[in-house]
Amino acid sequence: RLCCQVGGVPIDLHFSFLILVGITVTWIYSYFDDTFEALTTFSKVIFVSLAFIAFALSIFLHELGHMCAFRLFHVPVTRMLLCACGGVTEADQEVKEKRYSYVTLNQPYAQRLG
């Protein structure tokens, strides 16, 4: 469990997210290592760190968009889980079908912010 909350909603970090971190960092570093051979190792580490932060932030903003949509329809959110498949925002109750489509379709707008 990550020790933070956003708007009173706990953010949980599944162990599979750490596997995703390892794969992503390795892949990005190998890309920078092959493409930008003139860069120093320190520069590559900085670029890889920034790229991963951008990647993780996009997943977080995506789930934040779902959370905001749930809140718009007064549906309590129990937690946000970040995992290897991306993320899941869990609600306390079922959302009626029409409202669910708004919750689902709201995320592209949140991603444009990131």
C-alpha positions as CSV (number, residue, x, y, z in Angstrom):
1,R,0.0,0.0,0.0
2,L,1.3,3.4,-1.0
3,C,1.1,5.8,2.0
4,C,-0.9,8.5,0.4
5,Q,-4.4,9.5,-0.4
6,V,-6.0,11.7,-3.0
7,G,-9.2,13.3,-2.0
8,G,-9.6,10.8,0.8
9,V,-9.2,7.8,-1.5
10,P,-6.2,5.5,-0.7
11,I,-3.8,4.7,-3.5
12,D,-2.7,1.1,-3.5
13,L,0.4,-0.1,-5.4
14,H,0.2,-3.8,-6.5
15,F,3.5,-5.7,-6.6
16,S,3.0,-6.3,-10.3
17,F,3.4,-2.5,-10.9
18,L,7.0,-3.0,-9.7
19,I,7.5,-5.6,-12.4
20,L,6.1,-3.1,-14.9
21,V,8.6,-0.6,-13.6
22,G,11.5,-2.9,-14.2
23,I,10.4,-3.8,-17.7
24,T,9.7,-0.2,-18.6
25,V,13.0,1.1,-17.2
26,T,15.0,-1.6,-18.9
27,W,13.3,-1.0,-22.2
28,I,13.6,2.7,-22.1
29,Y,17.3,2.5,-21.0
30,S,18.1,0.1,-23.9
31,Y,16.5,2.5,-26.3
32,F,18.5,5.5,-25.0
33,D,21.6,3.4,-24.9
34,D,21.3,2.4,-28.6
35,T,19.9,5.6,-29.9
36,F,21.9,8.2,-28.0
37,E,25.4,6.6,-27.7
38,A,27.1,10.0,-27.2
39,L,25.2,10.6,-23.9
40,T,26.9,9.9,-20.6
41,T,25.4,7.2,-18.4
42,F,24.3,9.8,-15.9
43,S,22.3,11.7,-18.7
44,K,20.7,8.4,-19.8
45,V,19.6,7.6,-16.2
46,I,18.1,11.1,-16.0
47,F,16.2,10.7,-19.3
48,V,15.0,7.2,-18.3
49,S,13.8,8.5,-14.9
50,L,11.9,11.4,-16.5
51,A,10.4,9.0,-19.1
52,F,9.2,6.6,-16.4
53,I,7.8,9.4,-14.3
54,A,5.8,10.6,-17.3
55,F,4.6,7.0,-18.0
56,A,3.5,6.5,-14.3
57,L,1.9,9.9,-14.2
58,S,-0.2,9.2,-17.3
59,I,-1.5,6.0,-15.6
60,F,-2.3,7.9,-12.4
61,L,-4.1,10.7,-14.4
62,H,-6.1,8.1,-16.3
63,E,-7.4,6.7,-13.0
64,L,-7.9,10.1,-11.5
65,G,-10.3,10.8,-14.5
66,H,-12.3,7.8,-13.5
67,M,-12.3,8.9,-9.9
68,C,-13.6,12.4,-10.8
69,A,-16.3,10.9,-12.9
70,F,-17.5,8.7,-10.1
71,R,-17.5,11.7,-7.8
72,L,-19.5,13.7,-10.3
73,F,-22.3,11.1,-10.0
74,H,-21.9,11.0,-6.2
75,V,-20.6,7.4,-6.2
76,P,-18.1,6.8,-3.3
77,V,-14.7,5.6,-4.5
78,T,-13.1,3.0,-2.1
79,R,-9.5,2.9,-3.6
80,M,-7.3,3.4,-6.6
81,L,-5.1,0.5,-7.5
82,L,-2.0,0.8,-9.7
83,C,-0.9,-2.5,-11.2
84,A,0.9,-4.0,-14.2
85,C,-2.3,-3.8,-16.4
86,G,-2.5,0.0,-15.6
87,G,-4.9,0.8,-12.9
88,V,-8.3,0.2,-11.4
89,T,-10.6,2.7,-9.6
90,E,-13.0,0.8,-7.3
91,A,-16.4,2.2,-6.4
92,D,-18.5,1.4,-3.4
93,Q,-21.6,0.7,-5.4
94,E,-22.8,-0.2,-8.9
95,V,-23.2,2.6,-11.4
96,K,-26.3,2.7,-13.5
97,E,-25.5,1.9,-17.2
98,K,-25.9,5.4,-18.6
99,R,-23.7,6.9,-15.8
100,Y,-21.1,4.1,-16.3
101,S,-20.6,5.2,-19.9
102,Y,-19.8,8.7,-18.6
103,V,-17.4,7.3,-16.1
104,T,-15.7,5.2,-18.8
105,L,-15.6,7.9,-21.4
106,N,-14.4,10.6,-19.0
107,Q,-10.8,9.3,-18.9
108,P,-9.7,10.6,-22.3
109,Y,-10.3,14.1,-21.1
110,A,-8.2,13.6,-18.0
111,Q,-5.4,12.1,-20.1
112,R,-5.3,15.3,-22.2
113,L,-4.3,17.2,-19.0
114,G,-1.2,15.1,-18.7
